[in-house]
Amino acid sequence: MNDTLRALFDLSGTVAVVTGAGRGIGRAVAELFSRAGARVAVADIDEASARIVADAIVTAGGEAVAIRADVSDEASVKAMYALAIERLGGLDSVVHAAAIFPKYALLDITVEQWDRIHAVNLRGTMLVMREAIRHMQAAGRGGSIVNISSVSGERELVFHNAAYGASKAGMTNLTRVAALEFGADKIRVNAVLPGGTATEGAMSAAKDMAARGLEMKGPITLPGRVPLGMMGAPEDVAAACLFFASPASKQVTGQSLAVDGGFLVS
């Protein structure tokens, strides 16, 4: 690869904060961004998992710090950025992957269950974006925010996903709002929309559904609904995030890129 092509995806000299980076998509993003040259804050509510990922990045020759962060909590999000900036020297990009996705039948979901999903997925998105934008504005260098939303915010993939789908629809909308309002600050805000993706969280959610007697069914389980014919991997989503955080997308903001094997067009 020549230097011009390499520069398009080079994150050398930048600092990235990745939420939900203790496993799954967030971990894949943190590791890929490190390989692209970024110093990475590995943020997760499970500090032990975050530390494992950060240590692996350092062992591979990168620079990373582990930070415990509850994205639903305002003080925790503020502290996450303060520590990342103190330890790594700035803030250039954010990939917000932290989310929860338990599945409840719409007629059975409690107010408490609904509110918890939205506290993490939607309020968490607002807090992560708001505080990132404040820091990026103050630094005056612009930046990139990538929200890991979902095709569930556009179409229903499986049954019993009303709360999650509604939260992700809101997340995608917040992405567009921030892109419009902060473009003048050279802050780009985009979303990646995974479809069916093989992660630890997805497998855990499926097991939880089975334990509660809920059948995994819905459009994505039907023949032909994924034209490429395969589940996605966390690394597929991470590659899309790298595009949005890199110079290759310097003229791109407010966009939602589905990484779904073609589900949305089937």
N, C-alpha and C positions, 0 to 999 in steps of 0.2 A: 504494500500500500504506500503510495507516495505521501509526502508531507502535507499537501493540500487536502487530500481526503482525510488523513488522520486528524488534521486540525478541526474538521467539522464536528467531531465528536470528542474533542479533547476537553477535559474538565480540570486540567492541571492548574494549580494555584487557586482553586475555588473551594468553598466550604458548603457541604450539603447536609441538611437535616432530614432524616428519614424516620417517620413515625411507623409504629407497627413493625419495626425492623428486626424483632426477635425471631421471626419465622416467616415462612411463606413468601408472598410477593415482596413484602418489605425487606426481608433478608436478601432476596435476589437483587433488589435495587441497590441496597447498601454495598453489596459485594461488587456489582458491576460498576457503580459510580467510583468506587475505590480503584478498580482496575483502569478506569478512564482518567485517573489522576486526582480525584477530589479527596479532600479531608472530610471524613464522614462522622456525624453524630448519629449513633445508633440508638434510637429512642423507642422504648417499649414499656408498657405497664409492668411487664415481667422483667425485672432488672437482671435476674440471673441469665435469662435468654439473651438479653441485649449484650451482656458482658461476654457471653460465648461468641456471639457474632463479631463484636469489636475485637476480641482477642484473636479470632481467626484472621481478620483483616490485617491486624498488626503483624501476625506471624507470616502472612503472605507478602509483607513489605509495605503495606499501606499505613495510613494514619487514621485512627478512629478512637472515639470515646463512647462509652456506654452511659446512657442517661435514663433513669426511670421517669416516665411521663404518663400521666392519666389525661388523655386529650379532652375528656369531658369536664375537667376541672380547670378553671381559669388560672388559679395560682400556679398549678403544676405546669401549664403550657408556658406561662411567662418565665418560670424558672428554667424550663427546658432550653429556651432560646438564650437566656442569660448565661447559662453554663456552656452551651455550645459556642457562643461567641467568645466567651472568656477563654475557653480551652483551645479553640481552633482558629480564632482570629477574625471571624466575620460571618457573613451569611449571604450566600449567592443563590442557592436553590433549596427548595423544600419538596419532598415527595411525601404526601400524606396518605399512608396506607392503613393506618390503624382503623379497625372497624370490628363490630360484632354482628353475627348473623344467625342467631337462633330462629327457628321457624315455628310459628304458632298459627293454628287455624284462626281465621278472621273472627269467627263467632265465639272463639274461646279465649282469645288474647285478653289479658288483663290490662288495665290502665298502667299499672306499674311496669309490666313487660314492654308495652308500647313506649312508655316514656324513657326507659333505660336504653332501648335501641336508638331512639332519636337523640338522647343525651350524648351518646358516644359518636354516632355516625353523622349527625347533622350539627348539633351544637359544637361537637369536636371540630368539624370542618370550619365553622365560623371562627372559632378561637385560634386554630392553627393558622388560618389565612390572615386573620386580623393582626395577630402579633407579628407574623412574618412581614407583612406589608409595612407595619410601623417601623420595624428595624431596617427594611430595605429602603424606605423613604428617607430615613435619617442618614443612611450611608450614602445615598445619592448615586448608586451605581446600577440601579435596576435589579433585576433578578428574575427567577423562574419559580413558579409554584405549579406542581403537578398533583392533582387530586386523583386518587384511585377510586373512581365511582364504579358503576356496574351497568351492564346492559339490562339488568333488572330494573333500572330506573327508566328504561325506554319501553321494554316489553316484559311480560311475565314469563320467566323461564320455567319455574316450578311452582306448584301449589304451596300454600301456607307461608308465603313470603311477603305479605302485604306491608308489614312494618318496615322490613328491610328495603323493599322496592321503593316505598314512599320516601325513605330517608335518602336513598341514592338519587332519586329524581330531584330532591331538594339540593343535594350536593352538586349535581351537574348544573343546576340553575345558579347556585352561588358562584360556580366557576365562571359562568358567563358574566354575571354581575361584576365580579372583581376585575375581569379582563377589560371590561368597558370602562370602569371607573378609575383604574390605575395604569392604563396604558401610557398616559402622559408621563408617568414616573419610570417608564421603561421596565415595568414589571409585567411579565407575561404569565398568564394563568390558563392552564389547559387541563383537560381530564382524560384519563385512560379508562376505558370501559371494558373490563374483562368479561368474558362469558364463562362457560364452565372451565374451571382451572383446578388442577390437581394440587391442592395445598393441604397442610395439616388441619387447618380450620374447616375446610370443606368436608374432609373426612370425618372430623369430630361432629359437625352439624348433622351429617347423614346418620351417624351412629345414634346421636341424641334423638333424632326423629324416629328411628326404628324402635328405640327403647320406649318411646311414648306412644307407639302404635300408629304413627303417621306414615303413610305410603309416599315414597319418592315418585311423584308423577308430575306431568306437565309437558309443555311444548318441546323443551329441549331433550326430553327422553324419547321423542318420537323419531322413527326412521327418517333420514334425509334432512333433519332440521339443522344439522351442522355440516354444511357443504364440504368442508375440508376433512370431515370425518374423524376428528380426533379431539380429545381434551387438550386444553392449553396447559402450558407449564409456567411457573412463576418467572422463568427467564424470558419468556415471550413478552410478558407485561413489562419487565424491567427494560427490555430493549426499546420499547415505545417510550418509556419514561426518559431514557437517555436521549432520545431524539428531542423531546420537548425541553430538556434541561440544557441542551448543547447549542453551540453556535449554528448548527444545521437548521434550527427552527427559529432563527432570530426574527423572522417576520411573521411568526405564527402565534396567535393568541385567541383565547375564547373558543377553542376547538375541543371536540370530544372524539377520540379515536377508539373505535371498538376493536378489541383484540379477542375475537369471539368465534373464529373459524368460519365466519360467514353467517352466523345465526340470524342477525338482524335483517339479512336480505333473503332469507329462506321462507 
